[in-house]
Amino acid sequence: MFKINLHLIEYAINTILRSKTKNIFITTIITLLVFLLSSIFLISNSIKYELNQTVDSLPQIIVQNLKGGKSYDIKTKVANEILEIAGVADAIPRVWGYYYFQKAGVNFSLIGIDQYEMKYKNSLTKVAQSFNLEGESMVVGTGVQKTLQNNYYDKYFNFIKPDGGFKKIDIGGVFDGDTQLESNDVIVMSNDNLREILDMRSSRATDIVVKVNNPEEIPMIASKIKAKYPNMRVVTNEDLKISYANIFDYKSGIFLALSLIALFTFFIIIYDKASGLSSEEKKEIGILKSIGWKTDDVLKEKFIEGSIISLFAYMAGIILSFVFVYIFQAPGIRLIFEGFSVLKTTFELPFVFDMQTLSLIFFITVPIYIAATIVPSWRTATLDADEVIR
Amino acid sequence: MIELKNITKIYEANKHNKVTALDNINLKFNEGELIVLKGSSGSGKSTILSLIAALSKPTSGEVIVDDKRISKLPDNFASLYRREHIGFIFQKYNLIPTLSVKENILLPLIPNNPDENECDFKLKTVLDKFNISHKKDSIVKNLSGGEQQRVAISRALINDPKIIIADEPTANLDEKLSLDFCDILKNLKTQNKTIIVATHDPIFFDLEFVDKIIEIKNGTII
């Protein structure tokens, strides 16, 4: 029957403790590496998850009015014309825009809704049903609420209109969107109020969103709209997915570069460790061989030693990264991902447990460190004991 | 019985620097004998001990112990042979200086994964025998030369080997401690252990319980 050799484990722990300073240094380096890699992966996984959720809740088709490559207001009657295309379930003119709140240095997304029209997103339908947006009232996302409260706007906000005048709108409620990223910077109000803030006529909208009965037909209907309105830009949710993915890939490239630097440092340590043992370490192996330890026994002991250090460092790094990312919300590192075009106000990183990522980090740290511990010991242990202890 | 047949051992530091440590020697030791290998430094005494303990292999010739060809043993079997049959007392003791007395003595037992009772019994036996029970938790580097040697002897005997090999055992000891060591050897001999001592210390040459004194010079027996 297999019996765990506790004496060997005890000896391995003893060996680690005898070189306390050196081993604390190595453990710290591996912990830092695991922490950095794991934090990077956890943040990118969380943001990827969040972006996917955002992309999934995007409109199927958006029609924009282009002039000279720039987007301008579109006539609302275009929506009625699009409705006549076979396969189109609905066409809704949207009024929306951005508002730069100078004092806080953030952009808000302003979305107008008509309470009695069908809404193009679940979250907005809920807003339309739950809050009364008649009159001078608006509903804000949680991030917006926080930003406004920080600037002493608890009950209302004064928008500055393009003509320089003010438009005071009361905060009627706070809503949670389909995703964190989306709900944070959003302000929802009536189309009439928003048109006033954006200086837009009532026969105009920012764009038109199109709902299609059969999602398979999205590309075909998009091409029909394009054919009917050659001067307009028709964007499908697939196109948007690609552009989001491009932004994400660009940013994850920066993370990749950071990871490579960390890995490079780790491999220098590994190379240094694998390239040889100190004379004391060699002599100790020689002594063990001379008193009857087999090469296997020496390697088993070194395996335990390497496992204790690398597993401890791995666990510590992973736990630290979970605390750093999900409890402290990754201060510093996540700024790399927060760009103007995607994120504007603060948001919470959602908890995503990805076993694949944890396994990947495990396999690029723990077995490599154990191998780097065993290989030089194996080289020494296979020499004549006499040669080693002389 | 230990037999060295036509043994030659050449150390090769590099291609142009070869040292012949032993040159075609033949030796035979019987069980229970105490043999002293005499000779100056570099004469080849330690090499003979290394070959008997299977710590190195001869360039040519054979080492046979109890009818087994030790010199042909693969590495793992050589280790097992050392663990079960050999107790080696090194000139510089070869203890692990940062471990305690107890930890050093128990080292040869670790690969066998013995239970605690067996460890405690064997440890107590050697600690009492060599009068170092009171030092069992001391770190070895803090001990005197004589105490370190007793630890080395305890470690060599913990597995109760049949063959005890001592390489210049009194080189770092004063006269009193050297005489104490001779007493230990005498006691071991009464237990029918085969003891081989390599030394140039004259204290061993007049001991009445020594069975053979073999003089080695430049790798040959005189």
Interface residues (C-beta under 8 A of the other chain):
Chain A: K3 N5 L6 H7 L8 Y11 N14 R18 K283 E284 G286 I287 L288 K289 S290 I291 G292 W293 K294 T295 D296 D297 T382 D384 A385 D386 E387 I389
Chain B: S50 A53 L55 S56 K57 D75 N76 S79 L80 R82 R83 E84 I86 F88 F90 N94 L95 I96 T98 L99 E103 L106 L107 P108 L109 I110 P111 N113 P114 C119 R155 A156 N159
